[in-house]
Amino acid sequence: MVEPRWLGEQEAALWQAYRATHRELMRALEARMITNSGLSGADYALLHPLSEAEGGVLRTRDLGRSVGWERSRLSHQVSRMEKRGLVCREECTSDARGSMVRLTPLGRTAIDSAAPDHVAAVRTYFFDHLTTEEQTQLAALLDRVAAGIPMTCVPSDCEE
């Protein structure tokens, strides 16, 4: 049996700092979004790629992949957003097994209204604390870490 490579003091401190920063950043962004736009972070996560897609529509599986969610979570969130009139589901004309999610006019208005404040919050809580050089360094470091993470796919979530 191979002995685990435990984190050293500096590594453990860095890992905990990363986790705490990520948690608090997401908490602050979520709270501000709910307060200022009435959208949740999950709403915004789905509205954003839909707002950038041609015609405001994406295959359900592609939308799920774009946000990194499993099928069940995506389905529940789309259902909640459908009830509020932000999105609607459609059949996929090119594949009877597939489905589409379309941004509604109300959803377009919601994302267009929420985006400026969300960008301001990201700038205030994240970018304003980093120099341009630090941003470049951090991007390179995160790219390197991401490149070392194996891509996994749960079979039920990789197919539609």
Buried (B, 14 or more C-beta within 10 A) or exposed (E): EEEEEEEEEEEEEEEEEEEEEEEEBEEBBBEBBBEBBEBBBBBBBBBBBBBEBEEBBBBBBBBBBBBEBEBEBBBEBBEBBBEBEBBBEEEBEEEEEBBBBBBBEEBBEBBEBBBEBBEEBBEEBBEEEEEEEEEEEEEEEEEEEEEEEEEEEEEEBEEB
